[in-house]
Amino acid sequence: MSAVVRVEHVGTVARLLLDSPDNRNALSIQLRTELFEALREAAVDDDVRSIVIGHTGPVMCAGADLKEASSGSAPVGTPTVREILVEIWRSPKPVVAALGGVARAGGLGLVAACDVVIAAEPVTFACTEVRLGVVPAVISAVMLPRMARAAVHHLFLTGLPVSAQWARDAGLVDVVAPAGRLEDEVRRITDAFAKAAPGALAATKRLTRSESAIAGLEADLGELEMLSAQYFSAEEGREGIAAFMEKRPPAWLR
């Protein structure tokens, strides 16, 4: 089985590339497992000063793997989205999201958990969960602290795509890169991290992501994970996912 998270080391940067374009880099069991392991390895590597989560293909991350979600539960021990979000918060190394392609649904949670988010100008974002009969529960734990609450409200309720500029104004994105300049902007940020003393950088990150803050995030995520599972297994969630898989309108649109 080919890897779906490609790890590259460039100077002091560990680049973790989501490399499953055929399913739009959805958060499959394999992708979650490989991403979680890569994050943990980079966090303890003394040669790494920063971590960049990038991607191949036109989609950074489409969110949950709905095919897997409809076929049953994951094997025991499979890292959850909750654990990945906490791992990003806990990492002593700054984590950068580099988006050259769109992010949807759970992909926005992955983005929002990062310390710095850089998006190419054409990128769009959308939280489409309500159109599938489910709720954006887990990702709300990292989106709400980062973004203007009214902006999150708009994203969650409408399911409509928004631009990278809109996302920057709302707090989700830190830097909007002009077309063709994404890598330049990523390098500018990672070069800045490389000039910082690693211990001071880790301690500075802990000012806003302290152990108590992480404990609070974990507690919130535990409850939100149960809420998410409740809606995935409810009648609307089952119908929405089935409609998506069968490429037909859900019952509430007929």
PyRosetta script that sets phi, psi and omega in degrees:
from pyrosetta import init, pose_from_sequence

init()
pose = pose_from_sequence("MSAVVRVEHVGTVARLLLDSPDNRNALSIQLRTELFEALREAAVDDDVRSIVIGHTGPVMCAGADLKEASSGSAPVGTPTVREILVEIWRSPKPVVAALGGVARAGGLGLVAACDVVIAAEPVTFACTEVRLGVVPAVISAVMLPRMARAAVHHLFLTGLPVSAQWARDAGLVDVVAPAGRLEDEVRRITDAFAKAAPGALAATKRLTRSESAIAGLEADLGELEMLSAQYFSAEEGREGIAAFMEKRPPAWLR")
pose.set_psi(1, 126.2)
pose.set_omega(1, -178.9)
pose.set_phi(2, -71.7)
pose.set_psi(2, 147.3)
pose.set_omega(2, 177.1)
pose.set_phi(3, -66.3)
pose.set_psi(3, 146.5)
pose.set_omega(3, 177.2)
pose.set_phi(4, -113.3)
pose.set_psi(4, 0.0)
pose.set_omega(4, 169.6)
pose.set_phi(5, -127.0)
pose.set_psi(5, 113.3)
pose.set_omega(5, -178.5)
pose.set_phi(6, -95.0)
pose.set_psi(6, 126.7)
pose.set_omega(6, -178.0)
pose.set_phi(7, -105.0)
pose.set_psi(7, 125.4)
pose.set_omega(7, 177.8)
pose.set_phi(8, -127.9)
pose.set_psi(8, 138.3)
pose.set_omega(8, 176.5)
pose.set_phi(9, -109.0)
pose.set_psi(9, 118.8)
pose.set_omega(9, 179.7)
pose.set_phi(10, -123.4)
pose.set_psi(10, 102.8)
pose.set_omega(10, -175.1)
pose.set_phi(11, 61.7)
pose.set_psi(11, -123.0)
pose.set_omega(11, -178.8)
pose.set_phi(12, -94.8)
pose.set_psi(12, 10.3)
pose.set_omega(12, -175.3)
pose.set_phi(13, -107.2)
pose.set_psi(13, 130.7)
pose.set_omega(13, 169.7)
pose.set_phi(14, -97.8)
pose.set_psi(14, 115.4)
pose.set_omega(14, -179.4)
pose.set_phi(15, -100.2)
pose.set_psi(15, 120.3)
pose.set_omega(15, 179.3)
pose.set_phi(16, -108.0)
pose.set_psi(16, 105.5)
pose.set_omega(16, -175.1)
pose.set_phi(17, -99.0)
pose.set_psi(17, 117.7)
pose.set_omega(17, 173.1)
pose.set_phi(18, -68.4)
pose.set_psi(18, 118.3)
pose.set_omega(18, -168.5)
pose.set_phi(19, -127.9)
pose.set_psi(19, 56.2)
pose.set_omega(19, 176.9)
pose.set_phi(20, -132.5)
pose.set_psi(20, 60.4)
pose.set_omega(20, -172.6)
pose.set_phi(21, -64.6)
pose.set_psi(21, -23.8)
pose.set_omega(21, -178.2)
pose.set_phi(22, -63.1)
pose.set_psi(22, -29.8)
pose.set_omega(22, 175.8)
pose.set_phi(23, -114.6)
pose.set_psi(23, 28.2)
pose.set_omega(23, 174.2)
pose.set_phi(24, 59.9)
pose.set_psi(24, 36.4)
pose.set_omega(24, 179.3)
pose.set_phi(25, 51.1)
pose.set_psi(25, 39.1)
pose.set_omega(25, 177.6)
pose.set_phi(26, -64.4)
pose.set_psi(26, 157.0)
pose.set_omega(26, -175.1)
pose.set_phi(27, -81.7)
pose.set_psi(27, 67.2)
pose.set_omega(27, -179.8)
pose.set_phi(28, -72.8)
pose.set_psi(28, 170.2)
pose.set_omega(28, 176.7)
pose.set_phi(29, -56.9)
pose.set_psi(29, -46.9)
pose.set_omega(29, -178.1)
pose.set_phi(30, -65.2)
pose.set_psi(30, -43.9)
pose.set_omega(30, -178.6)
pose.set_phi(31, -65.8)
pose.set_psi(31, -42.9)
pose.set_omega(31, 178.2)
pose.set_phi(32, -60.4)
pose.set_psi(32, -43.2)
pose.set_omega(32, -178.5)
pose.set_phi(33, -62.9)
pose.set_psi(33, -48.2)
pose.set_omega(33, -177.3)
pose.set_phi(34, -69.3)
pose.set_psi(34, -38.9)
pose.set_omega(34, 179.7)
pose.set_phi(35, -66.3)
pose.set_psi(35, -44.3)
pose.set_omega(35, 179.4)
pose.set_phi(36, -59.6)
pose.set_psi(36, -45.7)
pose.set_omega(36, -179.3)
pose.set_phi(37, -65.2)
pose.set_psi(37, -40.9)
pose.set_omega(37, -179.6)
pose.set_phi(38, -65.8)
pose.set_psi(38, -39.0)
pose.set_omega(38, 177.0)
pose.set_phi(39, -62.6)
pose.set_psi(39, -44.3)
pose.set_omega(39, -179.5)
pose.set_phi(40, -64.7)
pose.set_psi(40, -41.3)
pose.set_omega(40, -179.6)
pose.set_phi(41, -66.3)
pose.set_psi(41, -42.1)
pose.set_omega(41, 179.9)
pose.set_phi(42, -65.8)
pose.set_psi(42, -34.3)
pose.set_omega(42, -176.9)
pose.set_phi(43, -64.4)
pose.set_psi(43, -28.0)
pose.set_omega(43, -177.2)
pose.set_phi(44, -106.5)
pose.set_psi(44, 4.9)
pose.set_omega(44, 179.9)
pose.set_phi(45, -85.4)
pose.set_psi(45, 114.4)
pose.set_omega(45, -176.6)
pose.set_phi(46, -65.2)
pose.set_psi(46, -19.0)
pose.set_omega(46, 179.9)
pose.set_phi(47, -83.8)
pose.set_psi(47, -9.5)
pose.set_omega(47, -177.3)
pose.set_phi(48, -97.8)
pose.set_psi(48, 127.6)
pose.set_omega(48, 176.8)
pose.set_phi(49, -105.4)
pose.set_psi(49, -23.8)
pose.set_omega(49, 177.5)
pose.set_phi(50, -152.3)
pose.set_psi(50, 159.3)
pose.set_omega(50, -177.4)
pose.set_phi(51, -122.6)
pose.set_psi(51, 132.5)
pose.set_omega(51, 177.0)
pose.set_phi(52, -116.5)
pose.set_psi(52, 124.5)
pose.set_omega(52, 173.2)
pose.set_phi(53, -98.1)
pose.set_psi(53, 110.4)
pose.set_omega(53, 178.8)
pose.set_phi(54, -118.4)
pose.set_psi(54, -158.5)
pose.set_omega(54, -176.4)
pose.set_phi(55, -164.1)
pose.set_psi(55, 162.9)
pose.set_omega(55, 168.0)
pose.set_phi(56, -109.3)
pose.set_psi(56, 157.3)
pose.set_omega(56, 179.6)
pose.set_phi(57, 83.6)
pose.set_psi(57, 175.7)
pose.set_omega(57, -174.2)
pose.set_phi(58, -80.9)
pose.set_psi(58, -4.8)
pose.set_omega(58, -179.2)
pose.set_phi(59, -122.6)
pose.set_psi(59, 125.6)
pose.set_omega(59, 177.7)
pose.set_phi(60, -67.7)
pose.set_psi(60, -50.8)
pose.set_omega(60, 176.6)
pose.set_phi(61, -164.9)
pose.set_psi(61, 130.1)
pose.set_omega(61, -178.2)
pose.set_phi(62, -92.9)
pose.set_psi(62, 1.3)
pose.set_omega(62, -178.8)
pose.set_phi(63, 95.5)
pose.set_psi(63, -149.8)
pose.set_omega(63, -175.4)
pose.set_phi(64, -60.2)
pose.set_psi(64, 147.2)
pose.set_omega(64, 172.4)
pose.set_phi(65, -82.1)
pose.set_psi(65, 99.6)
pose.set_omega(65, -172.2)
pose.set_phi(66, -69.1)
pose.set_psi(66, -28.2)
pose.set_omega(66, 176.8)
pose.set_phi(67, -63.8)
pose.set_psi(67, -45.5)
pose.set_omega(67, 176.9)
pose.set_phi(68, -67.0)
pose.set_psi(68, -40.3)
pose.set_omega(68, -178.5)
pose.set_phi(69, -60.7)
pose.set_psi(69, -32.2)
pose.set_omega(69, -178.4)
pose.set_phi(70, -84.2)
pose.set_psi(70, -9.8)
pose.set_omega(70, -174.4)
pose.set_phi(71, -102.5)
pose.set_psi(71, -1.6)
pose.set_omega(71, 177.4)
pose.set_phi(72, 129.0)
pose.set_psi(72, -178.2)
pose.set_omega(72, -175.1)
pose.set_phi(73, -79.7)
pose.set_psi(73, 158.6)
pose.set_omega(73, 179.6)
pose.set_phi(74, -78.2)
pose.set_psi(74, 156.3)
pose.set_omega(74, 176.4)
pose.set_phi(75, -57.8)
pose.set_psi(75, 149.4)
pose.set_omega(75, 178.0)
pose.set_phi(76, -58.0)
pose.set_psi(76, 134.7)
pose.set_omega(76, 179.1)
pose.set_phi(77, 95.6)
pose.set_psi(77, -8.6)
pose.set_omega(77, 177.3)
pose.set_phi(78, -67.0)
pose.set_psi(78, 128.1)
pose.set_omega(78, 178.5)
pose.set_phi(79, -60.0)
pose.set_psi(79, 138.0)
pose.set_omega(79, 177.8)
pose.set_phi(80, -93.7)
pose.set_psi(80, 166.4)
pose.set_omega(80, 173.6)
pose.set_phi(81, -58.6)
pose.set_psi(81, -39.8)
pose.set_omega(81, 177.9)
pose.set_phi(82, -54.4)
pose.set_psi(82, -46.7)
pose.set_omega(82, -177.9)
pose.set_phi(83, -67.2)
pose.set_psi(83, -34.5)
pose.set_omega(83, 178.7)
pose.set_phi(84, -67.6)
pose.set_psi(84, -42.9)
pose.set_omega(84, 179.1)
pose.set_phi(85, -61.7)
pose.set_psi(85, -42.6)
pose.set_omega(85, 178.9)
pose.set_phi(86, -65.5)
pose.set_psi(86, -40.0)
pose.set_omega(86, 179.8)
pose.set_phi(87, -61.1)
pose.set_psi(87, -39.0)
pose.set_omega(87, 177.6)
pose.set_phi(88, -65.2)
pose.set_psi(88, -44.9)
pose.set_omega(88, 178.5)
pose.set_phi(89, -62.2)
pose.set_psi(89, -39.4)
pose.set_omega(89, -173.3)
pose.set_phi(90, -79.3)
pose.set_psi(90, -22.2)
pose.set_omega(90, -176.4)
pose.set_phi(91, -54.8)
pose.set_psi(91, 130.6)
pose.set_omega(91, 177.0)
pose.set_phi(92, -73.1)
pose.set_psi(92, -13.1)
pose.set_omega(92, 178.2)
pose.set_phi(93, -96.5)
pose.set_psi(93, 138.1)
pose.set_omega(93, 175.7)
pose.set_phi(94, -60.1)
pose.set_psi(94, 139.7)
pose.set_omega(94, 179.7)
pose.set_phi(95, -113.8)
pose.set_psi(95, 126.7)
pose.set_omega(95, -177.3)
pose.set_phi(96, -110.8)
pose.set_psi(96, 133.1)
pose.set_omega(96, 170.6)
pose.set_phi(97, -97.1)
pose.set_psi(97, 126.7)
pose.set_omega(97, 180.0)
pose.set_phi(98, -118.2)
pose.set_psi(98, 107.9)
pose.set_omega(98, -173.5)
pose.set_phi(99, -109.5)
pose.set_psi(99, 114.7)
pose.set_omega(99, 169.9)
pose.set_phi(100, -102.8)
pose.set_psi(100, -4.0)
pose.set_omega(100, -179.4)
pose.set_phi(101, -137.8)
pose.set_psi(101, 173.0)
pose.set_omega(101, -171.7)
pose.set_phi(102, -70.0)
pose.set_psi(102, 158.8)
pose.set_omega(102, 173.7)
pose.set_phi(103, -126.5)
pose.set_psi(103, 139.2)
pose.set_omega(103, -178.7)
pose.set_phi(104, -134.6)
pose.set_psi(104, 147.7)
pose.set_omega(104, 170.6)
pose.set_phi(105, 49.3)
pose.set_psi(105, -124.9)
pose.set_omega(105, -176.7)
pose.set_phi(106, -57.6)
pose.set_psi(106, -21.0)
pose.set_omega(106, 176.2)
pose.set_phi(107, -61.3)
pose.set_psi(107, -29.5)
pose.set_omega(107, 178.2)
pose.set_phi(108, -68.9)
pose.set_psi(108, -29.7)
pose.set_omega(108, 175.9)
pose.set_phi(109, -66.4)
pose.set_psi(109, -43.5)
pose.set_omega(109, 177.2)
pose.set_phi(110, -58.0)
pose.set_psi(110, -43.2)
pose.set_omega(110, 178.9)
pose.set_phi(111, -64.5)
pose.set_psi(111, -50.3)
pose.set_omega(111, -173.6)
pose.set_phi(112, -64.1)
pose.set_psi(112, -26.3)
pose.set_omega(112, -179.8)
pose.set_phi(113, -72.1)
pose.set_psi(113, -21.6)
pose.set_omega(113, -174.8)
pose.set_phi(114, -71.8)
pose.set_psi(114, 158.8)
pose.set_omega(114, -178.9)
pose.set_phi(115, -75.9)
pose.set_psi(115, -37.7)
pose.set_omega(115, 178.6)
pose.set_phi(116, -134.0)
pose.set_psi(116, 134.0)
pose.set_omega(116, 179.9)
pose.set_phi(117, -119.3)
pose.set_psi(117, 123.1)
pose.set_omega(117, 179.4)
pose.set_phi(118, -120.0)
pose.set_psi(118, 125.2)
pose.set_omega(118, -177.6)
pose.set_phi(119, -127.9)
pose.set_psi(119, 138.2)
pose.set_omega(119, 173.3)
pose.set_phi(120, -67.2)
pose.set_psi(120, 150.5)
pose.set_omega(120, -173.2)
pose.set_phi(121, -55.3)
pose.set_psi(121, -38.3)
pose.set_omega(121, -177.8)
pose.set_phi(122, -75.8)
pose.set_psi(122, -7.6)
pose.set_omega(122, -174.6)
pose.set_phi(123, -65.7)
pose.set_psi(123, 142.9)
pose.set_omega(123, 173.5)
pose.set_phi(124, -123.2)
pose.set_psi(124, 161.0)
pose.set_omega(124, -178.7)
pose.set_phi(125, -131.1)
pose.set_psi(125, 145.1)
pose.set_omega(125, 174.9)
pose.set_phi(126, -156.9)
pose.set_psi(126, 143.2)
pose.set_omega(126, 173.3)
pose.set_phi(127, -106.7)
pose.set_psi(127, 100.2)
pose.set_omega(127, -170.1)
pose.set_phi(128, -98.8)
pose.set_psi(128, 10.0)
pose.set_omega(128, -172.4)
pose.set_phi(129, -56.4)
pose.set_psi(129, -43.7)
pose.set_omega(129, -174.9)
pose.set_phi(130, -62.8)
pose.set_psi(130, -24.1)
pose.set_omega(130, 178.1)
pose.set_phi(131, -74.4)
pose.set_psi(131, -13.0)
pose.set_omega(131, 177.6)
pose.set_phi(132, -105.7)
pose.set_psi(132, 2.4)
pose.set_omega(132, -180.0)
pose.set_phi(133, 81.9)
pose.set_psi(133, 15.9)
pose.set_omega(133, 177.9)
pose.set_phi(134, -122.3)
pose.set_psi(134, -179.4)
pose.set_omega(134, -175.7)
pose.set_phi(135, -124.5)
pose.set_psi(135, 148.3)
pose.set_omega(135, 179.3)
pose.set_phi(136, -81.8)
pose.set_psi(136, 57.7)
pose.set_omega(136, -169.9)
pose.set_phi(137, -71.0)
pose.set_psi(137, -57.4)
pose.set_omega(137, -173.7)
pose.set_phi(138, -61.5)
pose.set_psi(138, -44.1)
pose.set_omega(138, -176.0)
pose.set_phi(139, -68.7)
pose.set_psi(139, -20.5)
pose.set_omega(139, -179.9)
pose.set_phi(140, -62.3)
pose.set_psi(140, -26.7)
pose.set_omega(140, -177.2)
pose.set_phi(141, -65.3)
pose.set_psi(141, -28.4)
pose.set_omega(141, 178.5)
pose.set_phi(142, -105.2)
pose.set_psi(142, -20.7)
pose.set_omega(142, 179.1)
pose.set_phi(143, -78.7)
pose.set_psi(143, -39.5)
pose.set_omega(143, -177.6)
pose.set_phi(144, -63.6)
pose.set_psi(144, -40.8)
pose.set_omega(144, 177.9)
pose.set_phi(145, -68.2)
pose.set_psi(145, -23.2)
pose.set_omega(145, -173.2)
pose.set_phi(146, -93.0)
pose.set_psi(146, -32.5)
pose.set_omega(146, -168.2)
pose.set_phi(147, -111.9)
pose.set_psi(147, 161.5)
pose.set_omega(147, 170.7)
pose.set_phi(148, -61.7)
pose.set_psi(148, 131.9)
pose.set_omega(148, -174.3)
pose.set_phi(149, -59.4)
pose.set_psi(149, -38.7)
pose.set_omega(149, 179.7)
pose.set_phi(150, -64.4)
pose.set_psi(150, -33.5)
pose.set_omega(150, 179.1)
pose.set_phi(151, -68.4)
pose.set_psi(151, -42.3)
pose.set_omega(151, 176.7)
pose.set_phi(152, -61.2)
pose.set_psi(152, -43.1)
pose.set_omega(152, 178.4)
pose.set_phi(153, -55.0)
pose.set_psi(153, -46.1)
pose.set_omega(153, -179.8)
pose.set_phi(154, -63.4)
pose.set_psi(154, -48.0)
pose.set_omega(154, -178.8)
pose.set_phi(155, -60.4)
pose.set_psi(155, -47.6)
pose.set_omega(155, -174.9)
pose.set_phi(156, -67.0)
pose.set_psi(156, -39.4)
pose.set_omega(156, -173.7)
pose.set_phi(157, -81.6)
pose.set_psi(157, -37.0)
pose.set_omega(157, -173.7)
pose.set_phi(158, -87.7)
pose.set_psi(158, -33.1)
pose.set_omega(158, -173.7)
pose.set_phi(159, 71.8)
pose.set_psi(159, 7.0)
pose.set_omega(159, -176.2)
pose.set_phi(160, -82.6)
pose.set_psi(160, 146.8)
pose.set_omega(160, 177.0)
pose.set_phi(161, -72.8)
pose.set_psi(161, 147.5)
pose.set_omega(161, 176.6)
pose.set_phi(162, -127.2)
pose.set_psi(162, 156.7)
pose.set_omega(162, -176.2)
pose.set_phi(163, -80.2)
pose.set_psi(163, 166.5)
pose.set_omega(163, 175.9)
pose.set_phi(164, -62.8)
pose.set_psi(164, -36.6)
pose.set_omega(164, 178.5)
pose.set_phi(165, -65.3)
pose.set_psi(165, -42.9)
pose.set_omega(165, 176.4)
pose.set_phi(166, -59.1)
pose.set_psi(166, -44.8)
pose.set_omega(166, -178.9)
pose.set_phi(167, -64.6)
pose.set_psi(167, -34.5)
pose.set_omega(167, 176.7)
pose.set_phi(168, -67.7)
pose.set_psi(168, -44.5)
pose.set_omega(168, 179.2)
pose.set_phi(169, -61.9)
pose.set_psi(169, -29.9)
pose.set_omega(169, -178.2)
pose.set_phi(170, -84.9)
pose.set_psi(170, -12.1)
pose.set_omega(170, 178.0)
pose.set_phi(171, 103.6)
pose.set_psi(171, -6.2)
pose.set_omega(171, -179.1)
pose.set_phi(172, -74.8)
pose.set_psi(172, -39.7)
pose.set_omega(172, -178.0)
pose.set_phi(173, -106.7)
pose.set_psi(173, 140.7)
pose.set_omega(173, 177.6)
pose.set_phi(174, -95.3)
pose.set_psi(174, -39.6)
pose.set_omega(174, -176.2)
pose.set_phi(175, -133.8)
pose.set_psi(175, 128.7)
pose.set_omega(175, 171.5)
pose.set_phi(176, -101.6)
pose.set_psi(176, 118.0)
pose.set_omega(176, -177.0)
pose.set_phi(177, -92.5)
pose.set_psi(177, 131.5)
pose.set_omega(177, 174.5)
pose.set_phi(178, -58.3)
pose.set_psi(178, 158.4)
pose.set_omega(178, -179.7)
pose.set_phi(179, -52.4)
pose.set_psi(179, 130.7)
pose.set_omega(179, 178.5)
pose.set_phi(180, 82.3)
pose.set_psi(180, 1.0)
pose.set_omega(180, -175.4)
pose.set_phi(181, -116.1)
pose.set_psi(181, 10.9)
pose.set_omega(181, -176.6)
pose.set_phi(182, -58.6)
pose.set_psi(182, -50.0)
pose.set_omega(182, -177.3)
pose.set_phi(183, -63.8)
pose.set_psi(183, -34.1)
pose.set_omega(183, 177.0)
pose.set_phi(184, -61.8)
pose.set_psi(184, -42.3)
pose.set_omega(184, -179.7)
pose.set_phi(185, -69.8)
pose.set_psi(185, -38.6)
pose.set_omega(185, 177.2)
pose.set_phi(186, -62.1)
pose.set_psi(186, -45.0)
pose.set_omega(186, -179.8)
pose.set_phi(187, -63.5)
pose.set_psi(187, -38.0)
pose.set_omega(187, 179.2)
pose.set_phi(188, -60.0)
pose.set_psi(188, -42.5)
pose.set_omega(188, -179.4)
pose.set_phi(189, -72.8)
pose.set_psi(189, -45.7)
pose.set_omega(189, -178.0)
pose.set_phi(190, -68.6)
pose.set_psi(190, -31.5)
pose.set_omega(190, 174.8)
pose.set_phi(191, -64.1)
pose.set_psi(191, -37.0)
pose.set_omega(191, 177.4)
pose.set_phi(192, -64.1)
pose.set_psi(192, -42.4)
pose.set_omega(192, 177.9)
pose.set_phi(193, -63.1)
pose.set_psi(193, -37.8)
pose.set_omega(193, -177.6)
pose.set_phi(194, -65.2)
pose.set_psi(194, -23.3)
pose.set_omega(194, -179.7)
pose.set_phi(195, -85.0)
pose.set_psi(195, -9.6)
pose.set_omega(195, -177.5)
pose.set_phi(196, -89.1)
pose.set_psi(196, 148.5)
pose.set_omega(196, 173.2)
pose.set_phi(197, -66.3)
pose.set_psi(197, 127.5)
pose.set_omega(197, -172.9)
pose.set_phi(198, -60.4)
pose.set_psi(198, -38.0)
pose.set_omega(198, 178.8)
pose.set_phi(199, -66.8)
pose.set_psi(199, -41.7)
pose.set_omega(199, 179.0)
pose.set_phi(200, -66.9)
pose.set_psi(200, -36.8)
pose.set_omega(200, 179.4)
pose.set_phi(201, -64.6)
pose.set_psi(201, -44.3)
pose.set_omega(201, 179.0)
pose.set_phi(202, -64.0)
pose.set_psi(202, -42.3)
pose.set_omega(202, 180.0)
pose.set_phi(203, -65.9)
pose.set_psi(203, -36.2)
pose.set_omega(203, 178.7)
pose.set_phi(204, -67.0)
pose.set_psi(204, -38.6)
pose.set_omega(204, 176.9)
pose.set_phi(205, -62.7)
pose.set_psi(205, -35.2)
pose.set_omega(205, -178.8)
pose.set_phi(206, -69.9)
pose.set_psi(206, -14.5)
pose.set_omega(206, 177.2)
pose.set_phi(207, -61.5)
pose.set_psi(207, -35.0)
pose.set_omega(207, 179.8)
pose.set_phi(208, -107.7)
pose.set_psi(208, -18.3)
pose.set_omega(208, 179.7)
pose.set_phi(209, -125.3)
pose.set_psi(209, 61.8)
pose.set_omega(209, -178.4)
pose.set_phi(210, -74.1)
pose.set_psi(210, 171.2)
pose.set_omega(210, 178.2)
pose.set_phi(211, -61.3)
pose.set_psi(211, -35.7)
pose.set_omega(211, 178.8)
pose.set_phi(212, -68.8)
pose.set_psi(212, -37.8)
pose.set_omega(212, 176.8)
pose.set_phi(213, -65.9)
pose.set_psi(213, -39.9)
pose.set_omega(213, 178.7)
pose.set_phi(214, -66.9)
pose.set_psi(214, -39.7)
pose.set_omega(214, 177.5)
pose.set_phi(215, -62.1)
pose.set_psi(215, -40.4)
pose.set_omega(215, 176.9)
pose.set_phi(216, -64.2)
pose.set_psi(216, -40.8)
pose.set_omega(216, 177.2)
pose.set_phi(217, -61.4)
pose.set_psi(217, -44.8)
pose.set_omega(217, -179.1)
pose.set_phi(218, -62.1)
pose.set_psi(218, -40.7)
pose.set_omega(218, 179.2)
pose.set_phi(219, -64.1)
pose.set_psi(219, -45.5)
pose.set_omega(219, 178.8)
pose.set_phi(220, -62.0)
pose.set_psi(220, -43.6)
pose.set_omega(220, -177.5)
pose.set_phi(221, -64.7)
pose.set_psi(221, -34.8)
pose.set_omega(221, 178.2)
pose.set_phi(222, -60.1)
pose.set_psi(222, -44.5)
pose.set_omega(222, 179.4)
pose.set_phi(223, -70.0)
pose.set_psi(223, -40.4)
pose.set_omega(223, -177.6)
pose.set_phi(224, -69.2)
pose.set_psi(224, -32.4)
pose.set_omega(224, 177.5)
pose.set_phi(225, -64.0)
pose.set_psi(225, -40.4)
pose.set_omega(225, 177.3)
pose.set_phi(226, -66.2)
pose.set_psi(226, -38.7)
pose.set_omega(226, 177.5)
pose.set_phi(227, -63.9)
pose.set_psi(227, -42.9)
pose.set_omega(227, 178.9)
pose.set_phi(228, -60.7)
pose.set_psi(228, -47.0)
pose.set_omega(228, -179.7)
pose.set_phi(229, -61.2)
pose.set_psi(229, -36.9)
pose.set_omega(229, 178.9)
pose.set_phi(230, -59.8)
pose.set_psi(230, -42.7)
pose.set_omega(230, -177.6)
pose.set_phi(231, -78.9)
pose.set_psi(231, -30.1)
pose.set_omega(231, 175.6)
pose.set_phi(232, -64.3)
pose.set_psi(232, -33.7)
pose.set_omega(232, -177.6)
pose.set_phi(233, -93.2)
pose.set_psi(233, -7.0)
pose.set_omega(233, 179.9)
pose.set_phi(234, -75.8)
pose.set_psi(234, 169.7)
pose.set_omega(234, -175.1)
pose.set_phi(235, -58.4)
pose.set_psi(235, -46.6)
pose.set_omega(235, -178.8)
pose.set_phi(236, -64.4)
pose.set_psi(236, -41.7)
pose.set_omega(236, 179.8)
pose.set_phi(237, -63.4)
pose.set_psi(237, -44.2)
pose.set_omega(237, 179.0)
pose.set_phi(238, -62.4)
pose.set_psi(238, -41.7)
pose.set_omega(238, 179.7)
pose.set_phi(239, -67.9)
pose.set_psi(239, -42.6)
pose.set_omega(239, -179.1)
pose.set_phi(240, -62.8)
pose.set_psi(240, -42.9)
pose.set_omega(240, -180.0)
pose.set_phi(241, -69.5)
pose.set_psi(241, -41.1)
pose.set_omega(241, 177.2)
pose.set_phi(242, -61.2)
pose.set_psi(242, -42.3)
pose.set_omega(242, 179.5)
pose.set_phi(243, -63.6)
pose.set_psi(243, -40.5)
pose.set_omega(243, 178.4)
pose.set_phi(244, -62.8)
pose.set_psi(244, -45.3)
pose.set_omega(244, -178.1)
pose.set_phi(245, -66.5)
pose.set_psi(245, -34.8)
pose.set_omega(245, -177.7)
pose.set_phi(246, -90.8)
pose.set_psi(246, 0.9)
pose.set_omega(246, 178.1)
pose.set_phi(247, 55.1)
pose.set_psi(247, 51.0)
pose.set_omega(247, 178.5)
pose.set_phi(248, -137.1)
pose.set_psi(248, 162.8)
pose.set_omega(248, 175.9)
pose.set_phi(249, -66.7)
pose.set_psi(249, 144.0)
pose.set_omega(249, 174.2)
pose.set_phi(250, -69.6)
pose.set_psi(250, 165.3)
pose.set_omega(250, -173.8)
pose.set_phi(251, -58.1)
pose.set_psi(251, -33.3)
pose.set_omega(251, -176.6)
pose.set_phi(252, -73.9)
pose.set_psi(252, -4.1)
pose.set_omega(252, 175.2)
pose.set_phi(253, -106.3)
pose.set_psi(253, 0.2)
pose.set_omega(253, -177.0)
pose.set_phi(254, -100.0)
pose.dump_pdb("model.pdb")
